[in-house]
Amino acid sequence: MRRRHHDGPYHGPRHCGPKRRFPGNREDMIARLEEHQRDLEQRTADVADMIRRLREEPATEPGTPEPAPA
């Protein structure tokens, strides 16, 4: 029988998932999660901006060098 990547050597399959515990009290955990959420929202906005810019740029032919910025 082949072991899957998440099978432990002696303990059978481990359950994967977001079951991390944060040290500290509840307010600290909330503050950290809110900060993490803001970071993810900024990253999402950056990705959306990159997609928008790529869609707005004229497509170049494959193998054609990009024009030099003015």
C-alpha positions in Angstrom: 0.0 0.0 0.0 1.3 3.4 -0.9 1.4 6.1 1.7 -0.1 9.5 0.8 1.8 12.7 1.5 -0.3 13.4 4.6 0.0 10.0 6.2 2.2 9.9 9.2 4.7 7.1 9.6 2.9 5.7 12.7 -0.3 7.5 13.3 -2.3 7.0 10.1 -3.7 9.8 8.1 -3.6 13.2 9.6 -6.4 15.7 9.0 -5.4 18.7 7.0 -7.1 22.0 7.6 -7.1 25.3 9.3 -7.0 24.1 12.9 -4.1 26.3 14.0 -4.3 27.8 17.5 -2.8 31.2 18.1 -1.0 31.9 21.3 -2.3 34.7 23.5 -5.7 35.9 24.3 -8.8 36.3 22.1 -8.2 40.0 21.4 -4.6 39.4 20.2 -5.9 36.6 17.9 -8.5 38.9 16.5 -6.0 41.7 15.9 -3.6 39.3 14.1 -6.4 37.9 12.0 -7.6 41.4 11.1 -4.1 42.4 10.1 -3.7 39.2 8.0 -7.1 40.0 6.4 -6.0 43.5 5.4 -2.7 42.1 4.0 -4.7 39.6 1.9 -7.1 42.3 0.7 -4.1 44.4 -0.4 -2.6 41.5 -2.3 -6.0 40.8 -3.9 -6.2 44.4 -5.0 -2.7 44.3 -6.4 -3.5 41.1 -8.4 -6.7 42.7 -9.7 -4.8 45.8 -10.7 -2.2 43.7 -12.6 -4.9 41.8 -14.4 -6.6 45.1 -15.4 -3.4 46.6 -16.7 -2.5 43.5 -18.7 -6.0 43.5 -20.3 -5.7 47.2 -21.2 -2.3 46.8 -22.8 -2.2 46.0 -26.5 -1.2 42.4 -27.1 2.2 41.8 -28.7 3.0 39.0 -31.2 4.9 36.1 -29.7 8.7 36.6 -30.2 8.3 40.3 -30.7 10.3 42.4 -28.2 8.3 44.7 -25.9 8.6 48.4 -26.9 11.0 50.4 -24.8 9.3 52.8 -22.3 9.4 56.5 -23.4 
